Every structure is written in structure tokens, then in C-alpha cells.
Amino acid sequence: MSHNTKQREFIPLNIAILTVSDSRTEKDDTSGKVLVDRLRDAGHQLAEKAIVRDDIYQIRSVVSRWIADPDIHTVISTGGTGVTGRDGTPEAFQVLLDKEITGFGEMFRMISYDEIKTSALQSRALAGVANATYLFCLPGSSGACKTGWDNIIKDQLDHRTSPCNLTMLIPRLKET
């Protein structure tokens, strides 16, 4: 359970949303819409939203552009985290990471187990940091996006969450 402290001010972040899918369009991208609605409801800004095919090079191209932009603090993707031949989002992200946040995937699967039982093992959800930008890879279902945002990401991107959160570390991400 997270705790918010009123002693800290909310810091809105610029968040980019990436939907990875061979079939979705803006019209039927329910998972992307869930994430956009939730980040806005939390008080954050949508920096950009894109849909790309399940192709690691297209994914890397978009994510690389976003992590090179100093005004984008976080990238959240949905889709491509399964085990089929076309699922390559984790592979696309991993080579870009400076540090992986291994606890995110572990925690996501733990929470998902309560909802979908052993099917949670099929998720290769992951998170990390690349060029002082947080990256989160979520599965493609809107339920998984709700689970990831509501139970983990929302609080970690809220500067008021104590005892600690990822937002408070942003000024220190480029330390050497």
C-alpha cells in the first residue's frame, strides 16, 4: 500500500504512450486509451502517442526518439510482451536500457496472478531507465494496462508517494 504525503507537491510528468500491434488503429486502441485516460486523470501530460507494428526496429526507432527528448520523462508501451514469434517489445526495449528495474516485472506478475492465475507467467512485462527516462512495457490487454497503472506505475510516478517513488529520483538519474 502506498502512502501519499501532503507535504510534497504533485509534479506532472510528460509521458509518451506506445501501442505495439499489427492490427490496432487509433479508433480501436482500447489499451492505449486506458493509459492516456489514466495518466491525464492523475495530472500528468501526454507528450505523444504512437502505434507501431510488432517489429523490434520500428519499436526501437520510436522509443529511441522519445528517450532522446529531454522533455519526455516516461514511456509506457502496451503490447508485444507475450511469447509468440511476433512479441518483441521486451527485446526492443532491453538493448536501450541503462538499468533494468527487475522488481517491476516481478511485482506485475505477482499482482496479475491474483487476477488471471497462472496465465500471468506469459507476461514479460518489464521496466527500466534509459537516458534518464523511465520505460515501462505492459501487456496489450486493457486489463493488464489497468493493473500496471493502478497498482504500480501511478504511485511510483507520483512525487507525493512515500517513503519513496521514481519521480523523486529523476534529478539524480544522470549522476555519474
C-alpha positions as CSV (number, residue, x, y, z in Angstrom):
1,M,0.0,0.0,0.0
2,S,1.3,3.4,-0.9
3,H,1.1,6.5,1.2
4,N,0.7,10.0,-0.1
5,T,2.1,12.8,1.9
6,K,0.5,16.3,1.6
7,Q,4.0,17.8,2.3
8,R,5.1,17.2,-1.2
9,E,3.7,18.9,-4.3
10,F,2.5,16.9,-7.2
11,I,4.9,17.1,-10.1
12,P,3.2,16.4,-13.5
13,L,5.4,14.4,-15.9
14,N,5.4,14.2,-19.7
15,I,4.5,10.7,-20.6
16,A,4.6,9.1,-24.1
17,I,2.4,6.1,-24.9
18,L,3.3,3.4,-27.4
19,T,0.9,0.8,-28.6
20,V,2.6,-2.2,-30.2
21,S,0.2,-4.0,-32.5
22,D,-0.2,-5.4,-36.0
23,S,-3.9,-4.7,-36.1
24,R,-4.9,-1.8,-33.8
25,T,-5.7,1.7,-35.0
26,E,-6.4,4.9,-33.1
27,K,-10.1,4.0,-33.4
28,D,-9.9,0.7,-31.6
29,D,-6.8,1.1,-29.4
30,T,-8.5,0.5,-26.1
31,S,-5.3,-0.2,-24.2
32,G,-3.6,3.0,-25.3
33,K,-6.8,4.9,-24.5
34,V,-6.8,3.4,-20.9
35,L,-3.3,4.6,-20.3
36,V,-3.9,8.0,-21.8
37,D,-7.0,8.5,-19.7
38,R,-5.3,7.3,-16.5
39,L,-2.2,9.4,-16.9
40,R,-4.3,12.5,-17.6
41,D,-6.6,11.7,-14.6
42,A,-3.6,11.5,-12.4
43,G,-2.5,15.0,-13.6
44,H,0.3,14.1,-16.0
45,Q,0.7,15.3,-19.6
46,L,0.5,13.2,-22.7
47,A,3.8,14.0,-24.5
48,E,3.0,11.9,-27.6
49,K,1.1,8.7,-28.6
50,A,2.0,6.3,-31.3
51,I,1.0,2.9,-32.7
52,V,3.7,0.7,-34.3
53,R,3.7,-2.8,-35.7
54,D,5.2,-5.7,-33.8
55,D,8.7,-5.0,-35.2
56,I,11.6,-4.5,-32.9
57,Y,13.3,-2.0,-35.2
58,Q,10.1,0.2,-35.5
59,I,9.6,0.0,-31.7
60,R,13.3,0.9,-31.1
61,S,13.1,3.8,-33.5
62,V,10.1,5.4,-31.8
63,V,11.4,4.7,-28.2
64,S,14.9,6.0,-29.1
65,R,13.4,9.3,-30.3
66,W,11.5,9.6,-27.1
67,I,14.3,8.8,-24.8
68,A,16.5,11.4,-26.7
69,D,13.9,14.1,-25.9
70,P,14.7,15.7,-22.6
71,D,11.1,16.8,-22.2
72,I,9.8,13.2,-22.1
73,H,10.1,11.7,-18.6
74,T,8.4,8.3,-19.1
75,V,7.5,6.0,-21.9
76,I,4.8,3.3,-21.4
77,S,4.2,0.7,-24.0
78,T,1.3,-1.8,-24.3
79,G,1.5,-4.9,-26.4
80,G,4.1,-7.3,-27.6
81,T,5.2,-8.8,-24.2
82,G,3.9,-12.3,-24.8
83,V,5.8,-15.4,-26.0
84,T,4.7,-15.7,-29.6
85,G,7.1,-15.1,-32.6
86,R,5.8,-11.6,-33.2
87,D,6.1,-10.5,-29.5
88,G,9.4,-8.5,-29.4
89,T,8.7,-5.4,-27.2
90,P,11.0,-6.5,-24.3
91,E,13.8,-7.3,-26.8
92,A,13.3,-3.9,-28.4
93,F,13.5,-2.1,-25.1
94,Q,16.2,-4.1,-23.3
95,V,19.0,-3.0,-25.6
96,L,18.1,0.6,-24.9
97,L,18.1,0.3,-21.1
98,D,20.9,1.7,-18.9
99,K,19.3,-0.1,-16.0
100,E,16.5,-2.6,-15.7
101,I,14.0,-2.3,-12.8
102,T,13.6,-6.0,-12.3
103,G,11.1,-5.6,-9.4
104,F,8.5,-4.1,-11.8
105,G,8.1,-7.3,-13.8
106,E,8.1,-9.4,-10.7
107,M,5.5,-7.2,-9.0
108,F,3.3,-7.0,-12.1
109,R,3.2,-10.8,-12.4
110,M,2.5,-11.2,-8.7
111,I,-0.4,-8.8,-8.9
112,S,-1.6,-10.4,-12.1
113,Y,-1.6,-13.8,-10.6
114,D,-4.4,-12.7,-8.3
115,E,-6.4,-11.7,-11.4
116,I,-5.5,-14.3,-14.0
117,K,-3.8,-17.1,-12.0
118,T,-1.0,-18.9,-13.8
119,S,-1.6,-17.1,-17.1
120,A,0.4,-14.3,-15.5
121,L,3.6,-16.3,-16.3
122,Q,3.1,-15.5,-20.0
123,S,3.7,-11.8,-19.4
124,R,7.2,-10.4,-20.0
125,A,6.4,-7.0,-18.5
126,L,9.5,-5.0,-17.7
127,A,10.7,-1.6,-16.7
128,G,13.9,0.3,-16.7
129,V,15.7,3.6,-17.2
130,A,17.2,4.8,-20.5
131,N,18.9,8.2,-20.8
132,A,17.1,9.4,-17.6
133,T,13.7,8.3,-19.0
134,Y,11.6,5.7,-17.3
135,L,10.4,2.9,-19.6
136,F,7.5,0.5,-18.8
137,C,6.4,-2.4,-21.0
138,L,2.9,-3.7,-20.3
139,P,0.9,-6.5,-22.0
140,G,-1.6,-5.5,-24.7
141,S,-4.8,-6.1,-22.9
142,S,-6.7,-3.1,-21.4
143,G,-7.0,-5.2,-18.2
144,A,-3.2,-5.5,-18.0
145,C,-2.8,-1.8,-18.5
146,K,-5.2,-1.0,-15.7
147,T,-3.4,-3.5,-13.4
148,G,0.0,-2.0,-14.2
149,W,-1.0,1.6,-13.9
150,D,-3.4,1.4,-11.0
151,N,-1.3,-0.9,-8.8
152,I,2.3,0.2,-9.6
153,I,3.0,2.9,-12.1
154,K,0.6,5.6,-10.8
155,D,2.1,5.6,-7.3
156,Q,5.7,5.4,-8.5
157,L,5.1,8.4,-10.8
158,D,3.5,10.4,-8.0
159,H,6.1,12.5,-6.2
160,R,3.9,12.5,-3.1
161,T,4.1,8.7,-2.6
162,S,6.2,7.9,0.4
163,P,8.6,6.6,1.6
164,C,10.0,6.8,-2.0
165,N,9.0,6.9,-5.6
166,L,10.6,7.1,-9.1
167,T,9.7,10.7,-9.7
168,M,11.8,11.9,-6.8
169,L,14.8,10.2,-8.4
170,I,14.5,12.0,-11.8
171,P,17.0,14.8,-10.9
172,R,19.6,12.1,-10.0
173,L,19.2,9.8,-13.0
174,K,22.1,11.3,-14.9
175,E,24.6,11.2,-12.0
176,T,28.0,9.7,-12.7
